[in-house]
Amino acid sequence: QPSQVVPPSSVVEVQGSGNNIAQKVRDHKTKQRMKKPAADQDGFAPTNIIAHEWKRKMMDPHPRSHDDLLDILLAHKYRLSLKSPPKQSGFRVVAVVFFSLVVNGVRRSERYHVVGTNDEPHSIAGSICAERAALMQLRFMPNLESITKIVIVTDDADSVSPGMLCREFMASHDRVPWDVPIILGRSVCKKCGLSITGNACGDSMSCFNDTEEFQETQSNIFAMCSTGHEESKYQQYTTPHDFLGTATTLRELFPYPSLYTRLSGREALQLGERYLESDQSNNNNFTPKKKKVLDTLNILADKNNDVSDDDASTSAGSFRQEKFDLSMLTDIIEDEEAENMDSDSRKKRPPDERRSSFVSPSQMKNSMTHSLKTTIDFMRQIQEDAGNNTPKSTGLGVVPDSLDRLTATKIRISSRLKPSQRREKLLKMATEATVYESHQRNAHPIRYGAAVLFSDNTVSIASQKVAIEYGCTLDAVGQLASIIDRKALQIDEQTPAVRPILLVQCDQFGIAHPPFAQGRAFLTERGYGDCKILLHQQRQSRPYPTIMEEKSMRDFDEEEKKEDGKVDLRLIEVDANSLAPSPPDIFGVVKATKTHSSTLQIQF
């Protein structure tokens, strides 16, 4: 079916021929306008005229297999209408989003579309991509049913896949099916070699000048491709230029989405609270025998592990997450300090009076990690500052002095721990890091923290820095980028480079989420694609539900009654490369792949 551009105000619709002369004259003028679309003062056709010309081409009989080819031609026609490229990259990207409407409960048979392009400010982090620019226009479509196809073309000769921000935004849109066709177009015809790249059509500044050659290229974009027409099976039809590059889906481009991908802030908060309640109920349902086994394992862990300053995180309680009260932790630290004083006095005793085989309760409390101590100081300082009207307490948050001590503390995870224990400790540290943003809870209900384990057994933690304008927010994994790069620098050949080996991002409920778009791009584009990532996924539900299934999933009340509000999650471990398959490759240095690395499912 032919598509209609939105808004279709300038598209002429012919109602039919009349019997009088005036009606015939109007029909004749309409046909003339359809044959030769008007152009603006600079010689570039407006978008609605472009769509009208393309619509007239689509009305000609042609095989259904040519639909993608003609859709790409429409996108290229829009791209060629952009006289100047973005100022920073000099690289045009155009996305045409096709969608269907439901009017009065009836699905319209027509195809509609919106178009978007990229643009960039001097601060490139605030750039907007073509896909997001097009999708934002759909906010004004109250009768939108679903998106049926997305076509993307660029100035490059080969097809370029969407970036991580584009993929994440499309994944968060509740009207974009996971199996929606995403057509990536080339700029060189595969049959005749016609090139409409930015370099072929533009000047040294990638600007399209209104030359005679360029006007001919624009007018012939919908012309027949002579090469290969004689060998075509459908010689009675017009053979369009073949700019088809790659056909993919959102499922392939954005694997392992977050559990909160298509939820509102309120729905994400409800899911996290339900998970926390179900996790607490599972921990409280231990039988006495299981509790005794866990206690025994914890005691044996302290007996068998020689805890030093570098391995201060080898601890009892490594086999399960525990929730601590601040006053209880303060008592533990005071007891630990007292025990350290007793140990100094015991060193002065004769060797025969020392009891080396006895493990006191206070020695078990020596398992407190550096990160946990600094977190306690941080929480205590926040409570004290919140109660006092000091200059440190501002409307934007509290910056306690303990933050300096936190950044100077070296955190380690012992290499003697089992992999499951190391994962659990890293999860706990990432969850604790969310306390940094506890004073910003009014900005957004969900807070994120991240922790990364390096090959030298050190750990770095960070938290998301939420901003009032959400686009200015600094994500948690991005806060670790400079630390990861600094550790990876190899000063000399004798000193091995320190690499990140395990990374996790958690919210305040302990749910592990994959890195967001910025983190995925950093890890895969900077050579850290082999780093393992921990993330949670639903154990029973499908990871890629249909739009109708997502609509039913939004009704939480009925599901909570059936499932008693329990959230059953599984923890998996994947490579960072698996989070960003087929990355955008404008400069030809990234090897694109569609295969995903193997997934390791972790059972505690």
C-alpha positions as CSV (number, residue, x, y, z in Angstrom):
1,Q,0.0,0.0,0.0
2,P,1.3,3.5,-0.7
3,S,2.4,5.5,2.3
4,Q,1.3,8.9,3.4
5,V,3.7,11.4,4.9
6,V,2.7,13.1,8.1
7,P,1.6,15.9,8.0
8,P,0.0,15.4,4.5
9,S,-1.2,19.0,4.2
10,S,0.6,19.7,0.9
11,V,-0.2,16.3,-0.7
12,V,-2.8,16.7,-3.3
13,E,-5.7,14.2,-3.2
14,V,-7.7,14.0,-6.5
15,Q,-11.4,13.4,-5.7
16,G,-12.4,12.5,-9.3
17,S,-13.1,14.2,-12.7
18,G,-16.1,16.4,-13.1
19,N,-18.2,17.0,-16.2
20,N,-17.6,20.7,-16.4
21,I,-14.6,22.4,-17.9
22,A,-13.4,24.0,-14.6
23,Q,-13.1,20.6,-13.0
24,K,-11.1,19.2,-16.0
25,V,-8.8,22.1,-15.8
26,R,-8.2,21.5,-12.1
27,D,-7.5,17.8,-12.8
28,H,-5.0,18.7,-15.5
29,K,-3.1,21.1,-13.2
30,T,-3.1,18.5,-10.5
31,K,-1.6,15.9,-12.8
32,Q,1.1,18.4,-13.9
33,R,2.1,19.0,-10.4
34,M,2.3,15.3,-9.7
35,K,4.6,14.8,-12.7
36,K,7.0,17.7,-11.8
37,P,7.1,18.5,-8.1
38,A,7.8,22.1,-7.1
39,A,11.1,23.0,-5.5
40,D,12.0,25.7,-3.0
41,Q,14.2,28.7,-3.7
42,D,17.5,26.7,-3.3
43,G,16.4,24.0,-5.6
44,F,15.7,21.5,-2.9
45,A,12.2,19.8,-2.8
46,P,10.2,20.0,0.4
47,T,9.6,16.8,2.3
48,N,5.9,16.6,1.4
49,I,6.7,16.9,-2.3
50,I,9.4,14.2,-1.9
51,A,6.8,11.9,-0.3
52,H,4.3,12.7,-3.1
53,E,6.8,11.8,-5.8
54,W,7.7,8.6,-4.1
55,K,4.0,7.8,-3.6
56,R,3.4,8.2,-7.3
57,K,6.2,5.8,-7.9
58,M,4.8,3.2,-5.5
59,M,1.5,3.3,-7.3
60,D,3.1,1.8,-10.3
61,P,2.7,-2.0,-10.5
62,H,5.8,-3.8,-9.2
63,P,6.7,-7.0,-7.3
64,R,6.4,-6.9,-3.6
65,S,10.1,-7.6,-3.3
66,H,10.8,-4.1,-4.5
67,D,9.1,-2.5,-1.4
68,D,12.3,-2.3,0.6
69,L,14.2,-0.9,-2.4
70,L,11.7,1.8,-2.9
71,D,11.6,2.6,0.8
72,I,15.4,3.1,0.7
73,L,15.0,5.4,-2.3
74,L,12.6,7.5,-0.3
75,A,15.1,7.8,2.6
76,H,17.9,8.7,0.2
77,K,15.6,11.3,-1.4
78,Y,15.2,12.9,2.0
79,R,18.9,12.7,2.6
80,L,19.8,14.4,-0.6
81,S,17.4,17.2,0.3
82,L,19.6,18.2,3.2
83,K,21.9,20.8,1.8
84,S,24.4,20.9,4.7
85,P,25.4,18.1,7.0
86,P,25.7,18.3,10.8
87,K,28.5,20.7,11.8
88,Q,30.5,18.3,14.0
89,S,30.6,15.0,12.1
90,G,29.8,16.2,8.6
91,F,27.8,12.9,8.2
92,R,24.1,12.7,7.4
93,V,21.9,10.0,8.7
94,V,18.2,9.8,7.8
95,A,15.6,7.5,9.3
96,V,12.1,6.9,7.9
97,V,9.7,5.2,10.4
98,F,6.6,3.6,8.9
99,F,3.7,3.0,11.1
100,S,0.0,2.1,11.2
101,L,-3.0,3.9,12.7
102,V,-6.2,2.7,14.3
103,V,-9.2,5.1,13.7
104,N,-12.4,4.3,15.5
105,G,-11.2,0.9,16.4
106,V,-10.4,0.0,12.7
107,R,-6.9,-0.4,11.5
108,R,-6.3,1.8,8.5
109,S,-4.9,0.1,5.4
110,E,-2.6,3.0,4.4
111,R,1.0,3.2,5.4
112,Y,2.1,6.4,7.1
113,H,5.6,7.5,7.8
114,V,7.7,10.2,9.6
115,V,11.3,11.2,8.9
116,G,14.1,12.3,11.1
117,T,17.7,13.2,10.7
118,N,20.7,13.7,13.0
119,D,22.2,16.9,14.4
120,E,25.0,17.8,16.8
121,P,25.9,20.7,19.0
122,H,29.5,21.7,19.8
123,S,29.2,19.4,22.9
124,I,28.9,16.1,21.0
125,A,27.4,14.3,24.0
126,G,24.2,16.1,23.4
127,S,23.8,14.9,19.8
128,I,20.4,13.7,18.6
129,C,20.2,10.7,16.2
130,A,17.9,10.3,13.3
131,E,16.0,7.4,14.8
132,R,15.1,9.4,17.9
133,A,14.3,12.5,16.0
134,A,11.7,10.5,13.9
135,L,10.3,8.6,16.8
136,M,9.7,11.7,18.9
137,Q,7.2,12.9,16.3
138,L,5.0,9.9,17.1
139,R,4.2,11.4,20.5
140,F,1.6,13.4,18.7
141,M,-0.1,10.4,17.2
142,P,-2.9,9.3,19.6
143,N,-4.2,6.6,17.2
144,L,-0.7,5.0,16.7
145,E,-1.0,1.2,16.6
146,S,2.5,0.0,16.0
147,I,5.7,0.7,14.0
148,T,5.9,-1.5,10.9
149,K,9.3,-0.7,9.5
150,I,12.4,1.5,10.1
151,V,14.6,2.4,7.1
152,I,18.0,4.1,7.8
153,V,20.4,5.5,5.2
154,T,23.7,7.5,5.6
155,D,26.3,9.3,3.5
156,D,28.5,6.2,3.7
157,A,28.9,3.8,0.8
158,D,28.1,0.8,2.9
159,S,25.2,0.3,5.3
160,V,25.7,1.6,8.9
161,S,23.9,0.1,11.8
162,P,22.3,2.3,14.5
163,G,24.3,3.4,17.5
164,M,23.8,2.3,21.1
165,L,21.6,5.3,22.1
166,C,19.4,4.7,19.0
167,R,19.0,1.0,19.9
168,E,18.2,1.8,23.5
169,F,15.6,4.4,22.6
170,M,13.9,2.1,20.1
171,A,13.9,-0.7,22.7
172,S,12.3,1.6,25.3
173,H,9.5,2.6,22.8
174,D,6.4,0.5,23.6
175,R,5.2,0.7,20.0
176,V,8.4,-0.7,18.4
177,P,8.0,-4.5,18.1
178,W,11.2,-6.5,18.9
179,D,10.9,-8.1,15.4
180,V,10.3,-4.9,13.5
181,P,12.2,-4.9,10.2
182,I,15.1,-2.5,10.3
183,I,16.4,-1.9,6.8
184,L,19.9,-0.4,6.5
185,G,20.6,1.1,3.1
186,R,23.8,1.6,1.1
187,S,24.7,4.7,-1.0
188,V,26.1,2.8,-3.9
189,C,23.8,0.8,-6.2
190,K,24.8,-2.9,-6.2
191,K,23.7,-3.2,-9.9
192,C,24.9,-0.2,-11.8
193,G,27.4,1.3,-9.3
194,L,25.5,4.7,-9.1
195,S,27.1,6.5,-6.1
196,I,25.1,9.0,-4.1
197,T,27.4,9.1,-1.1
198,G,28.3,12.4,0.6
199,N,31.7,12.5,-1.0
200,A,30.3,11.8,-4.5
201,C,27.5,14.4,-4.3
202,G,29.0,17.0,-2.0
203,D,32.0,19.3,-1.9
204,S,35.0,19.3,0.4
205,M,32.7,20.4,3.3
206,S,30.2,17.6,2.5
207,C,27.6,20.3,1.4
208,F,25.3,19.5,-1.6
209,N,25.6,22.4,-4.1
210,D,22.8,23.0,-6.5
211,T,24.9,22.0,-9.6
212,E,23.5,20.6,-12.8
213,E,25.0,17.2,-12.0
214,F,23.5,17.1,-8.6
215,Q,20.0,18.1,-9.9
216,E,20.3,15.2,-12.4
217,T,21.1,12.8,-9.6
218,Q,18.1,14.0,-7.6
219,S,15.8,13.7,-10.5
220,N,17.0,10.2,-11.4
221,I,16.9,8.7,-7.9
222,F,13.6,7.1,-8.8
223,A,14.6,6.3,-12.4
224,M,15.0,2.7,-13.7
225,C,18.3,1.0,-13.2
226,S,19.3,-0.2,-16.6
227,T,21.9,-2.7,-15.5
228,G,20.4,-6.0,-14.8
229,H,17.0,-5.1,-16.1
230,E,17.2,-7.5,-19.0
231,E,18.1,-10.4,-16.7
232,S,15.3,-9.5,-14.3
233,K,12.4,-11.9,-13.9
234,Y,10.0,-9.0,-14.0
235,Q,11.0,-7.1,-17.1
236,Q,7.5,-5.6,-17.5
237,Y,8.1,-3.7,-14.3
238,T,10.5,-0.8,-13.6
239,T,13.7,-2.0,-12.0
240,P,14.7,0.4,-9.2
241,H,18.3,1.0,-8.1
242,D,19.4,-1.5,-5.5
243,F,20.7,0.3,-2.4
244,L,19.7,-2.5,-0.1
245,G,22.4,-3.2,2.5
246,T,21.3,-5.2,5.5
247,A,18.0,-6.3,7.0
248,T,17.9,-6.9,10.7
249,T,15.6,-6.5,13.7
250,L,15.6,-4.8,17.1
251,R,16.0,-8.2,18.8
252,E,19.3,-8.7,17.0
253,L,20.6,-5.2,17.6
254,F,19.8,-4.9,21.3
255,P,20.1,-8.2,23.2
256,Y,19.8,-8.5,26.9
257,P,17.6,-5.4,27.7
258,S,17.1,-4.2,31.2
259,L,14.2,-5.4,33.2
260,Y,13.0,-1.8,33.4
261,T,13.3,-1.2,29.6
262,R,9.6,-0.5,28.9
263,L,8.4,0.4,32.4
264,S,7.6,3.7,33.8
265,G,9.5,5.0,36.9
266,R,6.5,4.0,39.1
267,E,6.3,0.5,37.6
268,A,10.1,0.0,37.9
269,L,9.8,1.0,41.6
270,Q,7.0,-1.5,42.2
271,L,9.0,-4.3,40.5
272,G,12.0,-3.6,42.6
273,E,10.0,-3.6,45.8
274,R,8.4,-6.8,44.9
275,Y,11.8,-8.4,44.1
276,L,13.1,-7.2,47.5
277,E,10.1,-8.6,49.3
278,S,10.4,-12.0,47.5
279,D,14.2,-12.1,48.1
280,Q,13.7,-11.4,51.9
281,S,11.0,-14.1,52.1
282,N,13.3,-16.6,50.4
283,N,16.1,-15.8,52.8
284,N,13.7,-16.2,55.8
285,N,12.5,-19.6,54.5
286,F,15.7,-21.4,55.4
287,T,15.2,-24.6,57.4
288,P,17.2,-24.9,60.7
289,K,19.4,-27.5,59.0
290,K,20.2,-25.1,56.1
291,K,20.9,-22.3,58.5
292,K,23.3,-24.5,60.5
293,V,25.1,-25.5,57.3
294,L,25.5,-21.8,56.2
295,D,26.8,-20.8,59.6
296,T,29.3,-23.6,59.5
297,L,30.5,-22.6,56.1
298,N,31.0,-19.1,57.2
299,I,33.1,-20.1,60.2
300,L,35.2,-22.4,58.1
301,A,35.8,-19.7,55.6
302,D,37.3,-17.5,58.4
303,K,39.4,-20.4,59.8
304,N,40.8,-21.4,56.4
305,N,41.5,-18.0,54.9
306,D,44.4,-15.9,56.3
307,V,42.9,-12.4,56.1
308,S,45.5,-9.7,55.4
309,D,45.2,-6.1,54.6
310,D,45.2,-6.7,50.9
311,D,42.6,-9.4,51.2
312,A,40.4,-7.6,53.7
313,S,37.3,-8.6,51.8
314,T,37.7,-12.3,52.5
315,S,34.8,-12.5,54.9
316,A,32.2,-14.6,56.6
317,G,28.8,-14.0,55.2
318,S,30.1,-14.3,51.6
319,F,27.5,-16.9,50.7
320,R,24.4,-14.8,51.0
321,Q,23.5,-11.1,51.0
322,E,22.6,-9.6,54.4
323,K,20.9,-6.4,55.4
324,F,22.6,-4.5,58.2
325,D,21.4,-1.8,60.5
326,L,23.7,1.2,61.0
327,S,23.8,0.9,64.8
328,M,24.6,-2.8,64.5
329,L,27.5,-2.1,62.2
330,T,28.8,0.6,64.4
331,D,29.0,-1.9,67.3
332,I,30.8,-4.3,65.0
333,I,33.5,-1.8,64.2
334,E,33.9,-0.8,67.8
335,D,34.3,-4.4,68.8
336,E,36.8,-4.9,65.9
337,E,38.9,-2.0,67.1
338,A,38.9,-3.3,70.6
339,E,39.9,-6.7,69.3
340,N,42.8,-5.2,67.4
341,M,44.0,-3.6,70.7
342,D,43.7,-7.0,72.4
343,S,45.7,-8.6,69.6
344,D,48.5,-6.2,70.1
345,S,48.6,-7.0,73.8
346,R,48.6,-10.7,73.0
347,K,51.6,-10.4,70.8
348,K,53.6,-9.3,73.9
349,R,52.7,-12.6,75.7
350,P,55.0,-15.7,75.6
351,P,54.3,-18.0,72.6
352,D,53.0,-20.8,74.8
353,E,50.2,-18.5,76.2
354,R,48.9,-17.6,72.7
355,R,45.8,-19.4,71.5
356,S,46.4,-19.7,67.8
357,S,43.7,-22.3,67.1
358,F,40.8,-20.5,68.8
359,V,38.6,-18.3,66.6
360,S,36.9,-15.6,68.6
361,P,33.6,-13.9,67.6
362,S,35.5,-10.7,67.3
363,Q,38.0,-12.3,64.9
364,M,35.0,-13.3,62.7
365,K,34.0,-9.6,62.7
366,N,37.4,-8.7,61.2
367,S,35.8,-9.8,57.9
368,M,34.3,-6.3,57.4
369,T,35.5,-4.9,54.1
370,H,36.9,-1.5,53.4
371,S,34.0,-0.6,51.2
372,L,31.5,-1.5,53.9
373,K,33.3,0.7,56.5
374,T,33.4,3.7,54.2
375,T,29.7,3.2,53.4
376,I,28.9,3.2,57.1
377,D,30.8,6.4,57.6
378,F,29.1,7.9,54.5
379,M,25.6,7.0,55.8
380,R,26.4,8.2,59.3
381,Q,27.7,11.5,57.9
382,I,24.6,11.9,55.8
383,Q,22.4,11.4,58.8
384,E,24.4,13.9,60.8
385,D,24.4,16.5,58.1
386,A,20.7,16.1,57.4
387,G,20.0,16.8,61.1
388,N,22.3,19.9,61.3
389,N,21.7,23.1,59.2
390,T,25.3,23.2,58.0
391,P,26.7,24.9,54.8
392,K,27.3,21.4,53.5
393,S,23.5,20.8,53.3
394,T,22.2,22.4,50.1
395,G,19.2,22.1,48.0
396,L,21.1,20.0,45.5
397,G,22.4,17.4,48.0
398,V,25.0,16.7,50.7
399,V,28.7,16.4,50.1
400,P,30.2,14.9,53.3
401,D,33.8,14.9,54.2
402,S,33.8,11.1,54.2
403,L,33.6,11.2,50.4
404,D,37.3,12.0,50.3
405,R,38.1,9.0,52.4
406,L,35.9,6.8,50.2
407,T,37.8,7.7,47.0
408,A,41.2,7.1,48.7
409,T,40.3,3.6,50.0
410,K,41.6,0.6,48.1
411,I,39.0,-2.2,47.8
412,R,40.0,-5.7,47.0
413,I,38.3,-9.1,46.6
414,S,40.4,-12.1,47.5
415,S,41.4,-14.3,44.7
416,R,40.9,-17.3,47.0
417,L,37.1,-16.8,47.0
418,K,35.0,-19.0,44.8
419,P,33.6,-17.4,41.6
420,S,30.1,-17.4,43.1
421,Q,31.4,-15.5,46.2
422,R,33.2,-13.0,44.1
423,R,30.0,-12.3,42.0
424,E,28.0,-11.9,45.2
425,K,30.4,-9.5,46.7
426,L,30.5,-7.4,43.6
427,L,26.7,-7.3,43.5
428,K,26.7,-6.2,47.1
429,M,29.2,-3.4,46.5
430,A,27.3,-2.1,43.5
431,T,24.1,-2.1,45.5
432,E,25.8,-0.2,48.4
433,A,27.1,2.4,45.9
434,T,23.5,3.5,45.3
435,V,23.5,5.2,48.8
436,Y,25.5,8.1,47.2
437,E,22.4,9.2,45.3
438,S,20.0,8.6,48.2
439,H,19.6,12.4,48.7
440,Q,18.5,12.7,45.0
441,R,15.6,10.3,45.3
442,N,13.1,13.0,44.3
443,A,14.7,13.3,40.8
444,H,13.9,9.7,39.9
445,P,12.8,6.7,42.0
446,I,15.5,4.3,40.7
447,R,19.2,4.8,41.7
448,Y,22.0,2.9,40.1
449,G,25.5,1.9,41.3
450,A,28.3,0.0,39.5
451,A,31.3,-2.1,40.5
452,V,34.1,-3.5,38.4
453,L,36.6,-6.1,39.4
454,F,40.0,-5.9,37.8
455,S,42.6,-8.6,37.1
456,D,44.7,-7.5,40.1
457,N,41.7,-8.2,42.4
458,T,41.0,-4.5,43.1
459,V,37.5,-3.1,42.8
460,S,36.2,0.3,41.8
461,I,32.7,1.5,42.5
462,A,30.7,4.5,41.3
463,S,27.1,5.7,41.2
464,Q,24.8,7.3,38.7
465,K,24.7,11.1,38.9
466,V,21.2,12.0,38.2
467,A,20.4,15.5,36.8
468,I,17.2,17.5,36.9
469,E,17.3,17.4,33.1
470,Y,17.5,13.7,32.5
471,G,19.7,14.0,29.4
472,C,22.5,15.5,31.5
473,T,22.6,12.4,33.9
474,L,26.0,10.6,34.2
475,D,25.4,6.9,34.3
476,A,27.2,4.7,36.8
477,V,29.3,2.6,34.3
478,G,30.4,5.8,32.6
479,Q,31.8,7.0,36.0
480,L,34.2,4.0,35.9
481,A,35.5,4.7,32.4
482,S,38.4,6.9,33.4
483,I,39.4,4.4,36.1
484,I,39.3,1.5,33.6
485,D,41.4,3.4,31.0
486,R,43.9,4.5,33.6
487,K,44.4,0.9,35.0
488,A,44.7,-0.5,31.4
489,L,47.7,1.7,30.6
490,Q,50.9,-0.4,30.5
491,I,53.8,1.7,31.7
492,D,56.5,-0.9,30.9
493,E,56.7,-4.3,29.4
494,Q,57.5,-6.0,32.7
495,T,54.3,-4.6,34.3
496,P,51.2,-6.4,32.9
497,A,48.2,-4.2,32.1
498,V,45.3,-4.4,34.5
499,R,42.1,-5.4,32.7
500,P,38.5,-5.3,33.9
501,I,37.3,-8.9,34.2
502,L,33.8,-8.6,35.8
503,L,31.4,-5.7,35.9
504,V,27.9,-5.2,37.4
505,Q,25.4,-2.4,37.6
506,C,22.7,-2.6,40.3
507,D,19.8,-0.6,41.5
508,Q,19.0,0.0,45.2
509,F,17.0,-3.3,45.3
510,G,20.0,-5.4,44.2
511,I,18.7,-6.1,40.7
512,A,21.6,-6.3,38.2
513,H,21.1,-4.4,35.0
514,P,23.3,-4.5,31.8
515,P,25.2,-1.3,31.1
516,F,23.2,1.4,29.4
517,A,24.0,2.7,26.0
518,Q,27.0,4.8,27.0
519,G,28.5,1.9,29.0
520,R,27.9,-0.6,26.1
521,A,29.6,1.7,23.6
522,F,32.6,2.4,25.9
523,L,33.3,-1.3,26.7
524,T,33.0,-2.5,23.1
525,E,34.6,0.4,21.3
526,R,37.6,0.7,23.7
527,G,38.6,-2.9,23.6
528,Y,37.0,-4.2,26.8
529,G,34.6,-6.5,25.0
530,D,35.9,-9.5,26.8
531,C,34.9,-8.2,30.2
532,K,32.1,-10.3,31.8
533,I,28.9,-8.6,32.7
534,L,26.4,-9.7,35.4
535,L,22.7,-9.1,34.8
536,H,19.3,-10.3,35.9
537,Q,16.6,-11.6,33.7
538,Q,13.1,-13.0,34.3
539,R,13.3,-16.8,34.8
540,Q,9.8,-17.7,33.3
541,S,8.7,-14.9,31.0
542,R,9.9,-14.4,27.4
543,P,12.8,-11.8,27.1
544,Y,11.1,-10.3,23.9
545,P,7.3,-10.2,24.3
546,T,5.1,-9.0,21.6
547,I,3.3,-5.6,21.9
548,M,0.0,-7.3,22.9
549,E,1.9,-9.3,25.6
550,E,3.5,-6.0,26.8
551,K,0.0,-4.4,27.1
552,S,-1.2,-7.2,29.3
553,M,2.0,-7.1,31.4
554,R,1.3,-3.4,32.3
555,D,-1.6,-4.5,34.4
556,F,0.3,-5.4,37.6
557,D,-2.7,-6.0,39.9
558,E,-4.0,-9.1,38.3
559,E,-0.6,-10.7,37.9
560,E,0.4,-9.9,41.5
561,K,-2.8,-11.7,42.7
562,K,-1.9,-14.8,40.8
563,E,1.8,-14.8,41.6
564,D,1.5,-13.3,45.1
565,G,3.8,-10.5,44.0
566,K,6.9,-12.7,43.7
567,V,9.6,-11.9,41.2
568,D,11.7,-14.9,40.1
569,L,14.9,-13.7,38.5
570,R,18.0,-15.5,37.3
571,L,21.5,-14.1,37.2
572,I,23.5,-14.6,34.0
573,E,27.0,-13.7,32.9
574,V,27.7,-12.5,29.4
575,D,30.6,-10.9,27.5
576,A,30.4,-7.1,26.9
577,N,30.6,-7.8,23.1
578,S,27.3,-9.7,23.4
579,L,25.6,-6.5,24.4
580,A,26.5,-4.6,21.2
581,P,26.4,-6.9,18.2
582,S,27.1,-5.3,14.8
583,P,28.3,-2.0,16.1
584,P,28.2,1.1,13.8
585,D,31.3,1.1,11.6
586,I,31.7,4.4,9.9
587,F,35.5,4.3,9.6
588,G,35.8,0.7,8.7
589,V,37.8,-0.4,11.8
590,V,35.1,-2.4,13.6
591,K,34.4,-6.0,12.7
592,A,30.7,-6.4,12.5
593,T,29.1,-9.6,13.8
594,K,25.7,-10.9,14.4
595,T,26.7,-13.8,16.6
596,H,26.3,-13.6,20.3
597,S,28.8,-15.0,22.8
598,S,27.7,-17.9,25.0
599,T,25.7,-17.1,28.0
600,L,26.5,-18.5,31.4
601,Q,23.6,-19.0,33.8
602,I,24.6,-18.7,37.4
603,Q,22.9,-20.6,40.1
604,F,23.7,-19.6,43.8
